[in-house]
Amino acid sequence: MRVALLTEGARPHARRGAGGWCDRLAEGLPEHEFELYLLTGPAGRGAEERLSPAWRGVRDLALWGRRPGGRAPGAPRRRRYARAYEDLVRALVLPGERAGFGPALYRLAAAAREDGTLPAFLASAHARRILERTWRLPGADTSAGQPLVCDVLVAADLLEQCLRPLSAPWYGTGPGGLGAVDLCHVVGGGPAALPALVARHLHGVPFVVTEHGLHLREQYLGHPPRPGGEWASHEAPYRWPVRALLLSFFRALTGETYRQAAVLTPGSAHDRQWQLRCGADPARTRVVYEGTTAVDRPAAGPEPQAPTLVWAGALEPGRDPEPALHAFVRVRGELPGARLVLYGEETAPGYRAHCAAVAERLGVAPAVRFAGRPGALAEVWEAGTVAVFSALSQRAPGLLADAMLSGRAVVSTDVGVAREVVGPTGLLVPARDPRALAGACLALLRDEERRARLGLAGRLRAQERFAVEPVVGAFREIYLELVSQYPAFPGGGGGGGGGPVPRPFARPAECWLADGPRDAAPAAGPEAGTAAVGAAVGAPAGVREPAALAEAL
């Protein structure tokens, strides 16, 4: 079958591109044809040169940055855009009109498909006036403060960029069109789901959503509220009214995505709970862990001579290395030769100096080393006796799983995904409890046999859950299940946009052959469809004979 994989941005591509998750999926399912659709920034151009040869084709759309050129819509078309855009903004700012988000989105997409002038309209003064007028309506949710003129200008520009995928040239049934694929697979959520939603609405193409870390949650973490609506810092460069509008957009987009997706595959049970709270259907949600090639990596070698605790993560308050420093004081009192090594980059300015000052004040600075970013994660666990995690939240299982794959015993705070990843193979303690953290570390440092037993058990558990083969097998089953339940629509119009009623088995398997009638019209009914299959198999013109067909399949 043909699968369109949609993901967003140069950074997700760099992380999941060459040798990454998406490549592993395409390489693990060679029986299917994968096409990659990238929503990129300017840095994403030329990304196809770094991709695996497993991809049948690569298409990209510049999501962030300067608006692509194009003509402005005429007056009749502008009025049509204006009505749909106003309904969409009303759905974002008026609590009683939230349900209008999806219909307004699809009307914008349908209009953009006809003439391609949506980006020019969204960047026009007309669209900004609509946004300003609607944003200031009586009853609008302005708990963040009344928007200023500068807020309207910034928000209009951001909404134009977020809605840019609606005008992508991907929505036909010809070569490269999403209407010609069997299913879409969205990786990461957010704006990457927009093309899948449009293809679902126009052509009835089902789509799968895979989230390794929830896009909506990361948006909330990336745009924290500020009381009083003052200008934000460099990390969050928008005033709170703008951020509130953006969060409303992503919240509405996430809800529509979860409602329309055929299957949701979160990367952990912790993420699944978040998805359910955002309106996902439990019956269409399945946990599929993010596979990693690190399962094939040998276990770490001999332990260091001195008892050493290793901590890894970004140096920021959310990762909370301070409890590890306070716990190390107690460990150092019981085992004077103990060492603590902290690996990670400083992501909060001045936080490393703050942690160093805390170590100095506690009197353990000579035994604490800030090692910076490691060359490879395997080096981190190799340098320690016990791996320690003291984070306030553990949203992704990757770092914990990598530590377990090293064969080192793990001590972690009982937050986020820690319990489901570590399970009974490590020690879990409450967050911000240095006494409990120190007790767990001392228990393992004093018991070599227990360390070895838990380390081996953790490695086996991580190998079972995070191997690549189970991930590939899970998506093989999901793909086949979806295609068996959703009929194909070779002529477009999946019923979502008022098209013809879907007919199962309307497209015979022979239409996928290279020299077969790929664009043949569907039969008039179920009986005619069955006859068409037989006629196609036996027809001498354009379709292979049964023996050759069987050999090809």
Secondary structure, DSSP 8 states (H G I E B T S, - for coil): -EEEEEEESHHHHHHHSTTSHHHHHHHH-TTSEEEEEEEE-GGGTTGGGGS-TTEEEEEEEE-SSS--------HHHHHHHHHHHHHHHHHHH-GGGGGGHHHHHHHHHHHHHHHS-HHHHHTSHHHHHHHHHHHTSTT---TT----HHHHHHHHHHHHHHTGGGG-TT-SSSTT-GGGSSEEEEES-GGGHHHHHHHHHHH---EEEEESS-HHHHHHHHS---GGG----SSS-S-HHHHHHHHHHHHHHHHHHHHH-SEEEESSHHHHHHHHHTT--GGGB-------GGGGS----S--SS-EEEEES-BSTTT--HHHHHHHHHHHHH-TT-EEEEE--B-STTHHHHHHHHHHHHT-GGGEEEEES-S-HHHHHHT-SEEEE--S----SHHHHHHHHTT-EEEEES-TTHHHHHGGGSEEE-TT-HHHHHHHHHHHHT-HHHHHHHHHHHHHHHHHHH-HHHHHHHHHHHHHHHHHHS---TTS--STTS-----TT-S-GGGGSTTS-TT----SSHHHHHHHHHHHHH-SSSS--HHHHHHH-
